[in-house]
Every structure is written in structure tokens, then in C-alpha cells.
Amino acid sequence: MSTSNNSPKIIALVGMTGSGKSVVVEYLIEKFNWPKVYFGGMVYEEVAKRGLDVVKDEKFVREDMRRLEGPAVLAKRAAAKAHELLAGGAETVILDGLYSWSEDKFLREEFGDDLLTIAVVVPKKMRYQRAINRVDARRQYALKDVIVRDMSEIENLEKGGPIAFADYYVLNDSDFDSMFAQVDNIISNFGDK
């Protein structure tokens, strides 16, 4: 599939931990060579800047950033990076890890019709198993931890809002080829959003 001027300028991936957002992001990068801005990466950068431990302090720093700079802080930082990438010649930029309703609203206001949001969804038990089995230790959880994180993201970040209000949904309960076919269909039909 080739890209065209009809491609979205910004694609934001949303979903709960272990849903497969990163797999979709990597697929889009490999297929189209589009750059990404990783929301979690901005938190990791802030953790390092403060001289703290990523595994122990990521949640504290993420919440502190929102407390100090507002609930849309990561979206604001991501939008600034996306604008730089677009100005530098990128056709489309992928935003990996949109979390909160405040972030979603900010991005919709900032990018309007140039924004496409895709929610990656999966049955909860399957998602939990994936989060437990991750290779990257920074993103790996024990079952009790992923449940606590889910509850915190839903209650404190209103993470359900961006998922409920997404432009499209990708069901990730089968093989990757099935999921990628859904993604291809969404990208090719962007102008019909």
C-alpha cells in the first residue's frame, strides 16, 4: 500500500497496557517509515533528568509531570515534537501511548481533521498475560500490578475516554496478520473518517 497526501498527519494509538499498541506502531514504522513520538519515552526522559529509577519511579514522575504542568503535558510535548517532525519533512507522525482524556482533547484541538486515533483492544485476560510476559523489564508487570495500573489509569487519567472516542478500533485477539489487515484498511480509508 502506498501513502498519499490523503494520509493522516498524526496517528495516535490508544489502548490499555498489553493491548498491542506498540506492535501496531512498529508495523506502521516498518511499512511506511513514519517517525514516532513515544509518550512513555518522554516520561523516561524526565525520570532520567531527575536522577531517579525508571522501574521504581516512573509512575510517580508521570503523575508529578501532570500535577506540575497540567493533565495534557505529554500531549503538549508530543505535539511540539510532531510539529518539528512534520516541518522537517515527515508525511505522518505516530503518537504512541496517548493516555488521558485531557491529552485526547488537546490533540484534537491542535491537529483537527489531520488527527486519526486508533484504539487497539483485546480481551482483558489475554491483555494481562501479554503484559506479564513482556521482554522489556521497564514494561513488564506482575498480574496484581497490571490490574492496579489499569484501575489507576481509568480512575486517575480517564484513559477510557480516548479509547471510547477513538476514530477506529483494531481487535487484537488473533494473529498479527489479521490485526495488520485491519490497520491497513483504516489507513487506506482515512479520508472517509
N, C-alpha and C positions, 0 to 999 in steps of 0.2 A: 504494500500500500504506500503510495507516495503522499507527501504532505503538500499542502497548497495554502494559498492565502486564506482559505476557509478554516484553517486550523485554529483552535483556541490559542490565545496568547498566554493564558495562565491555566494550568490544570492543577487543581488542589485535590489531594487524596485524603479521604476521611475514613475512619473506622476505628473500632476498638482494638486494643492490644491483641496481637496474634491473628488479626483478620486477613493479612496478606497485602497490606498497603505497600510495603517495601518491595515485594515481589512484582507488583504492578509497576512501581516506579522503575525498578531495574529493567523490566521489559520495555518500557517506553524509552528509557535512555539508550538501550541497546538497539532498538528498532529505528529510532528517529535521531539519535544523538542530541537529544534535548538536554540542557542542563537542569539540575535540580537545586532547590534550596530546602534543606532538611531542618525542620523546626527543632527537633531534638538536638541536632548539632549545635544550634545556637545556644541551647541550654548547656551542653557540654563545654562550649567555649567559655561561657560565663562561669561555670564551675571551676575550670582551669584558671581563669583570670583571678578568681577569689582564692586560689590555692587550696581548694577543697577536694574531696574524694568523689569521683563520679558515681560509684556504686552507692555509697552511703548518703551523699548529699544532693543528688540530682533532684529529688522531689522537693526538698527544702528550697533549693535555688530557683527551680521552676516557679514555685509558689511565691517566693520572695520577689522575683522579677515582676510578676503580675501585681503584687502588692505595691511595689515601688513605682512602676511605670504604667500601670493600668492593665486591665484584663486582655487587651488586644496587643500587648507589647511584642509578642512573637510574630504576629501578623504584620505589624508595622515594620519590624526589622526584615521580615521575609519580603515584603512589598518593595522595600528600598533595594534589596539585593536583586529582586526580579526586574525592577526598572533598570538597574545597571546592566544586567544581562541582556535585556531587550535592546537597550541603547547600544550595546556592544555587538549587536547583530543576531542575537538568538531569535529564532522564529517563535518558539514556545518555551516557557519555563514551567517546570513541575515543582509544585509545593508539596513536600512530603511531611505529613503529620499535622495538618490543621486540626485543632482540638476543640476550641470553645465557640460558643455562640457569638461572643463578642468578636473573636477573630474572624468568624464567618461573615458577620455583618460588615466589619471593616473592609474585608477583601471585596465583598460585593459592591460596596460603595466606591472603593478605589479603582476596581477594574471593570465594573458593569458587565456588559454583554461579552467582554473578552475573557471572562472567567467561566470555567467549566469545573463543577465539583462532581467527583465520583466517590461514592461510598462503597467500600469493599466490606461485604457482610458474609458471615459464616455462622453455622450453629455454635452455640456457646461452648459446649463440651469439646468440640473439635478445636475451637479457638484457644481454649485453655491448654489443651495438650500441645498445641504448636508453641505457645508462649513458654511452656515448661521446657520444651525440647530445643529451644534456640541455641545456636552455637556461640553467638556473641554474648559474653558474660554480662555486659552492661545492659542487655535487653532480655536477659533470661530471668524467669521468675519461678518461685515455688507456687503451688496451687493457691495457697492461702494469700500469698502476696498479690497474685494477679486478680483475685476476687476483691481484695481491699483496694487495689488500684482502680478496678472497674467502678466500684462504688464511689470512690473519691472523684474520679473523672466525671461521672454522671452528676453527682451532687454538688461538687465544688466548681467544676468547669463548664457545666451544662453541655457536655460533649454530645448528648443525644440530639441537640438542636441541629448541628451541621449534618449529622447523619440523616435525620428526618427530612431536612430541607435540601438534600443533595439533588443535583440535576439528574443523575443516573445512579443505578445500583449494579454492582457486579457481585454475583453469588459465587463464592469461592469454596464450594463444598465437594468438588470433584478434582479432575486433573488440571494442570496448568494450561493445557491447550484449550480446554473449554473456557477457562477464565480469560485467556488472552483473546479468544474469538469474541467474547463479549466486549472487551476493551476496544478491539479494532472496530467493531460495529459502532460503538459510542463515538470514537474519534472521527470516523468517516461520516457520521450523521450530525456532526457538531452544529452545522448551520441550521438544522431543524429543531434545535433546542427550544 
